[in-house]
Amino acid sequence: MKDSTSSLKITTFGELLLRMQVSGGNRFTQAKELQVYTGGAEANVCILLSQLGLNTHYVTRLPDNDLSKLALSELYKYKVDTSDCIFGGERMGLYFVESGNYIRASQVIYDRSNSSFSTINEDEINWDVVLADSTLFHWLGISPGVSLNAALMCKKAILCAHDKNIGISSDFNFRSKLWQYGKHSSEIMPGLLYYSTITIADLDSAEIYFGITTSKNDSHSDRFLKVYESLKEKMPYLKTLAMSFRSSEDATQVYYGMLLYEGQLYESKKAKLHVITDQIGTGDAFCAGLLYGLTNNLSGQETIDWAIACGALKQSVPGDFAIITPAEIQHFINHNSSNRINR
């Protein structure tokens, strides 16, 4: 791993959550106990970037109670800067997870209405101060889907970053179970994504937000390039686009990615995952690997390989966070998965 530049600082904004996981492969209706994890997409990105040596800065609004202290302690553990988090409101957002398998899909139930984050007010964060020494601002499409208040605050942060000439990274990340406050995502997201210099998209979200359609009969690379050409017209500052893809070969999951960087298309090798522990947070790990590569001046090929390795390895780790090392990432890039015991 190349040494990261100490002057780099990546700031993210989003909701810190507690995840309640049904244990033992049971369904919600069979649950006798719940395992608690700290999560939230932006926090997931920070956790992995911090492990890779980058300075990360996480901003959110939380209630002033012990559950918030529990969640923040997980970020402290990985040296994520939370000094600009603010406190107010009554409750943390929660989400409940029932793990599926190759036969049955996993299920998620959100409990985020009226959370501290969803009721944030525009005047509670001075982004001019918060972003003073940031080199990149990263946000995801999840936050604007939580509430109109959160969407307005996200817009304020994006505009401030743009005015300061700070790079803006985004992840489309549409969640169908959010967007319950009377606005369709296509009314909000195009205006927010307009300023992105780096974005992670997916074919479905591109259609939902922008009406960009591609033929399922075309190859993923052709569909990717069509989306990129269309997005350039709608996101004029866009320089870098990445996507990850997933398919199945019998019981094996095939996971790979594409990157358009400096005008050239790069494709990763196809990672074959025979056993998956937890898919939640995969996209956030992919994002962290991508941002690591871009901020450390890796080549386009190295960057997409790094991103896919991070996303693949996350699926071996329970919980939202990708608790993985640079050595494990490099080993995966060189050898794909491993069933050896290091001793």
Beta strands, then each sheet from edge to edge (+ up, - down):
strand 1: 9-13
strand 2: 17-22
strand 3: 34-39
strand 4: 55-59
strand 5: 61-62
strand 6: 86-87
strand 7: 93-98
strand 8: 107-111
strand 9: 136-140
strand 10: 167-171
strand 11: 198-200
strand 12: 240-249
strand 13: 252-261
strand 14: 264-267
strand 15: 271-273
sheet 1: 4+ 1+ 9+ 10+ 11+ 12+ 13- 14+
sheet 2: 4+ 1+ 9+ 10+ 11+ 12+ 13- 15+
sheet 3: 3+ 2- 7- 8+
sheet 4: 5+ 6+
end
